[in-house]
Amino acid sequence: MKILFWIIFIFILLGYAFRLFLRYGLPWLLGKMIRNQQNKYADFQGGGVNNQTQKQEGEVKIKTNKQNKHQHNSNDDEFGEYVDFEDVD
């Protein structure tokens, strides 16, 4: 009979420990994992949101490769094929 009470006591104790883990431990663990993934993503993107240069609204910046631009003008047949089409009503 004494062993049965100990088994019931251990199950109740494990149940409360599990509930405490779900309430406090799991959110802490998930938050830590999410922060870790956010830091990895920010490092991959080049420093995160705080290190990005701030642009004014409406500012547009276009980067072109001048070497490729000159090559396309001299080699138009490598660029692609022109297809003529008609509008159908």
Backbone hydrogen bonds, N-H to C=O, Kabsch-Sander energy under -0.5 kcal/mol:
donor,donor_aa,acceptor,acceptor_aa,energy
5,F,1,M,-1.7
6,W,2,K,-1.7
7,I,3,I,-2.4
8,I,4,L,-2.3
9,F,5,F,-2.6
10,I,6,W,-2.5
11,F,7,I,-2.3
12,I,8,I,-2.4
13,L,9,F,-2.5
14,L,10,I,-2.8
15,G,11,F,-2.1
16,Y,12,I,-2.3
17,A,13,L,-2.3
18,F,14,L,-2.5
19,R,15,G,-2.2
20,L,16,Y,-2.5
21,F,17,A,-2.3
22,L,18,F,-2.5
23,R,19,R,-2.0
24,Y,20,L,-2.9
25,G,20,L,-1.0
26,L,21,F,-3.0
28,W,24,Y,-1.3
29,L,25,G,-2.6
30,L,26,L,-2.8
31,G,27,P,-2.4
32,K,28,W,-2.1
33,M,29,L,-2.1
34,I,30,L,-2.5
35,R,31,G,-2.5
36,N,32,K,-2.0
37,Q,33,M,-2.2
38,Q,34,I,-2.4
39,N,35,R,-2.3
40,K,36,N,-2.1
41,Y,37,Q,-2.4
42,A,38,Q,-2.6
43,D,39,N,-2.4
44,F,40,K,-2.2
45,Q,41,Y,-2.2
46,G,42,A,-0.8
47,G,42,A,-1.9
48,G,42,A,-1.2
51,N,47,G,-0.6
52,Q,49,V,-0.9
59,E,56,Q,-1.9
64,T,62,I,-0.5
66,K,64,T,-0.8
69,K,65,N,-1.5
70,H,66,K,-1.6
71,Q,67,Q,-1.4
72,H,68,N,-1.9
73,N,69,K,-1.1
74,S,70,H,-1.3
75,N,71,Q,-1.8
78,E,75,N,-0.7
79,F,75,N,-0.5
79,F,76,D,-0.8
80,G,76,D,-0.8
84,D,82,Y,-0.5
